[in-house]
Each structure stands twice: as structure tokens, then as C-alpha cells.
Amino acid sequence: MSQARHWQKSTFSDGGDGNTCVELAATPTTLHLRESDTPDTELTTTAGPLTQLISSVKSGLFLSEG
């Protein structure tokens, strides 16, 4: 039996109880991400790849020109 996850909302998400929030839950080996408006759909990863993604986003790697 799996334990219930403790989901935390991003502090940058809509500032309220709306359904435009990114949520994160951590287990001992995995990080789980979801959008609050589609809670049954989760992305799972580990800390290393998520850290690389966040660093790339912050550096502007994914900004499009034009």
C-alpha cells in the first residue's frame, strides 16, 4: 500500500486556491509534479534532472527568438 503524498503548491502559482498551480510531492527516491487542474496526471523524476531543467529555464535556454 502506498502512502498519500503531501503536495505543495508553488509560491508563484496564482496566489490562491485556484486551479492554476504547479504542485510538487517528494518521496524518498522520486519527485512528483502535477498541475492542480489535472491532478491525475503526474510527471515523476529525481532531483538531478529537475535541478538541470530549472537551471536551464532560469538561464533562458528555452526562450524563443522572434
A tleap script that builds the chain and sets N, CA, C and O, in Angstrom:
source leaprc.protein.ff14SB
mol = sequence {
  NMET SER GLN ALA ARG HIE TRP GLN LYS SER
  THR PHE SER ASP GLY GLY ASP GLY ASN THR
  CYS VAL GLU LEU ALA ALA THR PRO THR THR
  LEU HIE LEU ARG GLU SER ASP THR PRO ASP
  THR GLU LEU THR THR THR ALA GLY PRO LEU
  THR GLN LEU ILE SER SER VAL LYS SER GLY
  LEU PHE LEU SER GLU CGLY
}
set mol.1.N position { 0.845 -1.191 0.000 }
set mol.1.CA position { 0.000 0.000 0.000 }
set mol.1.C position { 0.884 1.246 0.000 }
set mol.1.O position { 1.806 1.345 0.809 }
set mol.2.N position { 0.620 2.185 -0.884 }
set mol.2.CA position { 1.419 3.404 -0.948 }
set mol.2.C position { 0.836 4.472 -0.023 }
set mol.2.O position { -0.370 4.535 0.214 }
set mol.3.N position { 1.741 5.310 0.488 }
set mol.3.CA position { 1.316 6.383 1.372 }
set mol.3.C position { 0.801 7.558 0.542 }
set mol.3.O position { 1.215 7.757 -0.600 }
set mol.4.N position { -0.102 8.327 1.133 }
set mol.4.CA position { -0.589 9.533 0.473 }
set mol.4.C position { 0.555 10.538 0.376 }
set mol.4.O position { 1.350 10.678 1.305 }
set mol.5.N position { 0.629 11.219 -0.731 }
set mol.5.CA position { 1.683 12.213 -0.926 }
set mol.5.C position { 1.250 13.557 -0.357 }
set mol.5.O position { 0.070 13.909 -0.377 }
set mol.6.N position { 2.225 14.298 0.149 }
set mol.6.CA position { 1.981 15.656 0.643 }
set mol.6.C position { 2.319 16.622 -0.492 }
set mol.6.O position { 3.492 16.893 -0.746 }
set mol.7.N position { 1.311 17.133 -1.164 }
set mol.7.CA position { 1.506 18.029 -2.305 }
set mol.7.C position { 1.680 19.453 -1.817 }
set mol.7.O position { 0.943 19.922 -0.949 }
set mol.8.N position { 2.668 20.141 -2.389 }
set mol.8.CA position { 2.920 21.544 -2.063 }
set mol.8.C position { 2.782 22.367 -3.331 }
set mol.8.O position { 3.272 21.978 -4.392 }
set mol.9.N position { 2.109 23.512 -3.214 }
set mol.9.CA position { 1.929 24.397 -4.359 }
set mol.9.C position { 3.094 25.358 -4.468 }
set mol.9.O position { 3.674 25.775 -3.466 }
set mol.10.N position { 3.427 25.704 -5.701 }
set mol.10.CA position { 4.457 26.698 -5.949 }
set mol.10.C position { 4.004 28.045 -5.407 }
set mol.10.O position { 2.826 28.392 -5.497 }
set mol.11.N position { 4.930 28.797 -4.850 }
set mol.11.CA position { 4.592 30.136 -4.354 }
set mol.11.C position { 4.314 31.101 -5.498 }
set mol.11.O position { 3.775 32.184 -5.270 }
set mol.12.N position { 4.673 30.727 -6.730 }
set mol.12.CA position { 4.429 31.577 -7.892 }
set mol.12.C position { 3.111 31.239 -8.590 }
set mol.12.O position { 2.804 31.822 -9.629 }
set mol.13.N position { 2.347 30.332 -8.053 }
set mol.13.CA position { 1.121 29.865 -8.708 }
set mol.13.C position { -0.090 30.648 -8.257 }
set mol.13.O position { -0.610 30.407 -7.167 }
set mol.14.N position { -0.540 31.561 -9.056 }
set mol.14.CA position { -1.821 32.242 -8.939 }
set mol.14.C position { -2.152 32.799 -7.559 }
set mol.14.O position { -3.169 33.480 -7.427 }
set mol.15.N position { -1.370 32.554 -6.547 }
set mol.15.CA position { -1.557 33.144 -5.238 }
set mol.15.C position { -2.822 32.773 -4.491 }
set mol.15.O position { -3.123 33.399 -3.475 }
set mol.16.N position { -3.575 31.785 -4.944 }
set mol.16.CA position { -4.807 31.447 -4.254 }
set mol.16.C position { -5.126 29.978 -4.347 }
set mol.16.O position { -4.249 29.140 -4.552 }
set mol.17.N position { -6.386 29.686 -4.196 }
set mol.17.CA position { -6.830 28.302 -4.227 }
set mol.17.C position { -7.305 27.885 -5.614 }
set mol.17.O position { -7.984 26.868 -5.753 }
set mol.18.N position { -6.963 28.641 -6.619 }
set mol.18.CA position { -7.402 28.341 -7.975 }
set mol.18.C position { -6.732 27.095 -8.525 }
set mol.18.O position { -5.883 26.489 -7.871 }
set mol.19.N position { -7.122 26.721 -9.734 }
set mol.19.CA position { -6.595 25.521 -10.371 }
set mol.19.C position { -5.499 25.836 -11.375 }
set mol.19.O position { -5.407 25.172 -12.408 }
set mol.20.N position { -4.669 26.830 -11.101 }
set mol.20.CA position { -3.563 27.158 -11.995 }
set mol.20.C position { -2.246 27.027 -11.240 }
set mol.20.O position { -1.370 27.886 -11.346 }
set mol.21.N position { -2.119 25.969 -10.495 }
set mol.21.CA position { -0.960 25.801 -9.625 }
set mol.21.C position { -0.112 24.601 -10.026 }
set mol.21.O position { -0.627 23.555 -10.422 }
set mol.22.N position { 1.178 24.777 -9.916 }
set mol.22.CA position { 2.106 23.658 -10.050 }
set mol.22.C position { 2.309 23.109 -8.649 }
set mol.22.O position { 2.536 23.867 -7.706 }
set mol.23.N position { 2.226 21.783 -8.513 }
set mol.23.CA position { 2.378 21.154 -7.204 }
set mol.23.C position { 3.510 20.128 -7.255 }
set mol.23.O position { 3.767 19.516 -8.292 }
set mol.24.N position { 4.171 19.956 -6.126 }
set mol.24.CA position { 5.298 19.042 -6.016 }
set mol.24.C position { 5.123 18.186 -4.764 }
set mol.24.O position { 4.739 18.688 -3.707 }
set mol.25.N position { 5.409 16.890 -4.892 }
set mol.25.CA position { 5.423 15.983 -3.744 }
set mol.25.C position { 6.713 15.165 -3.834 }
set mol.25.O position { 7.117 14.747 -4.919 }
set mol.26.N position { 7.344 14.944 -2.701 }
set mol.26.CA position { 8.589 14.185 -2.676 }
set mol.26.C position { 8.404 12.879 -1.925 }
set mol.26.O position { 7.751 12.833 -0.882 }
set mol.27.N position { 8.983 11.824 -2.466 }
set mol.27.CA position { 9.084 10.545 -1.779 }
set mol.27.C position { 10.583 10.285 -1.605 }
set mol.27.O position { 11.381 11.058 -2.134 }
set mol.28.N position { 10.997 9.254 -0.904 }
set mol.28.CA position { 12.424 9.063 -0.662 }
set mol.28.C position { 13.293 9.015 -1.928 }
set mol.28.O position { 14.451 9.429 -1.879 }
set mol.29.N position { 12.778 8.532 -3.040 }
set mol.29.CA position { 13.613 8.402 -4.235 }
set mol.29.C position { 13.101 9.166 -5.440 }
set mol.29.O position { 13.791 9.216 -6.459 }
set mol.30.N position { 11.916 9.766 -5.365 }
set mol.30.CA position { 11.284 10.356 -6.537 }
set mol.30.C position { 10.609 11.681 -6.204 }
set mol.30.O position { 10.108 11.883 -5.098 }
set mol.31.N position { 10.607 12.580 -7.190 }
set mol.31.CA position { 9.841 13.811 -7.096 }
set mol.31.C position { 8.655 13.694 -8.047 }
set mol.31.O position { 8.795 13.205 -9.168 }
set mol.32.N position { 7.507 14.139 -7.601 }
set mol.32.CA position { 6.273 14.055 -8.384 }
set mol.32.C position { 5.778 15.467 -8.626 }
set mol.32.O position { 5.680 16.262 -7.691 }
set mol.33.N position { 5.466 15.784 -9.873 }
set mol.33.CA position { 4.945 17.099 -10.229 }
set mol.33.C position { 3.607 16.937 -10.922 }
set mol.33.O position { 3.379 15.958 -11.634 }
set mol.34.N position { 2.720 17.902 -10.711 }
set mol.34.CA position { 1.423 17.889 -11.376 }
set mol.34.C position { 0.878 19.308 -11.426 }
set mol.34.O position { 1.358 20.197 -10.722 }
set mol.35.N position { -0.117 19.506 -12.257 }
set mol.35.CA position { -0.877 20.753 -12.277 }
set mol.35.C position { -2.159 20.498 -11.505 }
set mol.35.O position { -2.766 19.435 -11.635 }
set mol.36.N position { -2.568 21.457 -10.710 }
set mol.36.CA position { -3.737 21.231 -9.857 }
set mol.36.C position { -5.023 21.035 -10.641 }
set mol.36.O position { -5.970 20.443 -10.125 }
set mol.37.N position { -5.077 21.522 -11.883 }
set mol.37.CA position { -6.302 21.319 -12.657 }
set mol.37.C position { -6.354 19.939 -13.314 }
set mol.37.O position { -7.396 19.553 -13.844 }
set mol.38.N position { -5.246 19.188 -13.289 }
set mol.38.CA position { -5.218 17.804 -13.795 }
set mol.38.C position { -4.445 16.935 -12.804 }
set mol.38.O position { -3.373 16.428 -13.135 }
set mol.39.N position { -4.974 16.757 -11.597 }
set mol.39.CA position { -4.228 16.060 -10.545 }
set mol.39.C position { -3.970 14.583 -10.805 }
set mol.39.O position { -3.110 13.993 -10.151 }
set mol.40.N position { -4.679 13.977 -11.726 }
set mol.40.CA position { -4.446 12.561 -12.011 }
set mol.40.C position { -3.269 12.338 -12.953 }
set mol.40.O position { -2.851 11.199 -13.163 }
set mol.41.N position { -2.731 13.417 -13.524 }
set mol.41.CA position { -1.586 13.318 -14.426 }
set mol.41.C position { -0.349 13.824 -13.697 }
set mol.41.O position { -0.288 14.985 -13.292 }
set mol.42.N position { 0.637 12.945 -13.534 }
set mol.42.CA position { 1.855 13.301 -12.804 }
set mol.42.C position { 3.087 13.085 -13.671 }
set mol.42.O position { 3.126 12.192 -14.518 }
set mol.43.N position { 4.075 13.910 -13.442 }
set mol.43.CA position { 5.399 13.741 -14.010 }
set mol.43.C position { 6.292 13.315 -12.866 }
set mol.43.O position { 6.291 13.956 -11.815 }
set mol.44.N position { 7.058 12.246 -13.043 }
set mol.44.CA position { 7.965 11.804 -11.986 }
set mol.44.C position { 9.399 11.933 -12.463 }
set mol.44.O position { 9.701 11.702 -13.634 }
set mol.45.N position { 10.268 12.301 -11.554 }
set mol.45.CA position { 11.680 12.477 -11.859 }
set mol.45.C position { 12.474 12.349 -10.565 }
set mol.45.O position { 11.920 12.057 -9.505 }
set mol.46.N position { 13.776 12.573 -10.672 }
set mol.46.CA position { 14.637 12.624 -9.490 }
set mol.46.C position { 15.200 14.036 -9.384 }
set mol.46.O position { 14.990 14.858 -10.276 }
set mol.47.N position { 15.903 14.316 -8.313 }
set mol.47.CA position { 16.385 15.678 -8.061 }
set mol.47.C position { 17.350 16.173 -9.137 }
set mol.47.O position { 17.275 17.341 -9.521 }
set mol.48.N position { 18.242 15.338 -9.630 }
set mol.48.CA position { 19.246 15.778 -10.601 }
set mol.48.C position { 18.649 16.338 -11.879 }
set mol.48.O position { 18.938 17.483 -12.226 }
set mol.49.N position { 17.829 15.579 -12.596 }
set mol.49.CA position { 17.231 16.106 -13.824 }
set mol.49.C position { 16.336 17.326 -13.594 }
set mol.49.O position { 16.304 18.231 -14.428 }
set mol.50.N position { 15.613 17.361 -12.477 }
set mol.50.CA position { 14.764 18.512 -12.200 }
set mol.50.C position { 15.615 19.755 -11.951 }
set mol.50.O position { 15.269 20.846 -12.403 }
set mol.51.N position { 16.716 19.594 -11.238 }
set mol.51.CA position { 17.625 20.711 -10.997 }
set mol.51.C position { 18.186 21.242 -12.314 }
set mol.51.O position { 18.278 22.455 -12.503 }
set mol.52.N position { 18.561 20.343 -13.228 }
set mol.52.CA position { 19.068 20.769 -14.529 }
set mol.52.C position { 18.006 21.508 -15.329 }
set mol.52.O position { 18.305 22.516 -15.969 }
set mol.53.N position { 16.763 21.018 -15.301 }
set mol.53.CA position { 15.680 21.681 -16.020 }
set mol.53.C position { 15.452 23.090 -15.469 }
set mol.53.O position { 15.351 24.045 -16.239 }
set mol.54.N position { 15.372 23.222 -14.165 }
set mol.54.CA position { 15.127 24.528 -13.554 }
set mol.54.C position { 16.268 25.489 -13.878 }
set mol.54.O position { 16.025 26.655 -14.188 }
set mol.55.N position { 17.498 25.015 -13.810 }
set mol.55.CA position { 18.654 25.866 -14.143 }
set mol.55.C position { 18.595 26.322 -15.594 }
set mol.55.O position { 18.898 27.477 -15.894 }
set mol.56.N position { 18.210 25.429 -16.492 }
set mol.56.CA position { 18.107 25.775 -17.909 }
set mol.56.C position { 17.007 26.805 -18.154 }
set mol.56.O position { 17.188 27.731 -18.944 }
set mol.57.N position { 15.876 26.648 -17.485 }
set mol.57.CA position { 14.780 27.599 -17.629 }
set mol.57.C position { 15.213 28.965 -17.117 }
set mol.57.O position { 14.977 29.981 -17.771 }
set mol.58.N position { 15.849 28.992 -15.945 }
set mol.58.CA position { 16.296 30.256 -15.364 }
set mol.58.C position { 17.338 30.954 -16.234 }
set mol.58.O position { 17.388 32.183 -16.276 }
set mol.59.N position { 18.157 30.190 -16.919 }
set mol.59.CA position { 19.199 30.789 -17.765 }
set mol.59.C position { 18.653 31.309 -19.087 }
set mol.59.O position { 19.371 31.982 -19.826 }
set mol.60.N position { 17.395 31.010 -19.398 }
set mol.60.CA position { 16.794 31.471 -20.640 }
set mol.60.C position { 16.992 30.526 -21.819 }
set mol.60.O position { 16.719 30.901 -22.959 }
set mol.61.N position { 17.454 29.328 -21.568 }
set mol.61.CA position { 17.738 28.380 -22.633 }
set mol.61.C position { 16.521 28.117 -23.520 }
set mol.61.O position { 16.676 27.877 -24.717 }
set mol.62.N position { 15.330 28.158 -22.959 }
set mol.62.CA position { 14.135 27.803 -23.708 }
set mol.62.C position { 13.384 29.004 -24.288 }
set mol.62.O position { 12.285 28.847 -24.818 }
set mol.63.N position { 13.960 30.185 -24.192 }
set mol.63.CA position { 13.314 31.361 -24.757 }
set mol.63.C position { 13.431 31.314 -26.272 }
set mol.63.O position { 14.496 31.024 -26.817 }
set mol.64.N position { 12.335 31.599 -26.934 }
set mol.64.CA position { 12.373 31.593 -28.403 }
set mol.64.C position { 12.637 33.011 -28.898 }
set mol.64.O position { 12.254 33.994 -28.263 }
set mol.65.N position { 13.286 33.088 -30.021 }
set mol.65.CA position { 13.534 34.387 -30.625 }
set mol.65.C position { 12.408 34.715 -31.595 }
set mol.65.O position { 11.916 33.847 -32.316 }
set mol.66.N position { 12.020 35.954 -31.598 }
set mol.66.CA position { 11.080 36.366 -32.607 }
set mol.66.C position { 9.753 36.674 -32.118 }
set mol.66.O position { 8.875 37.036 -32.901 }
savepdb mol mol.pdb
quit
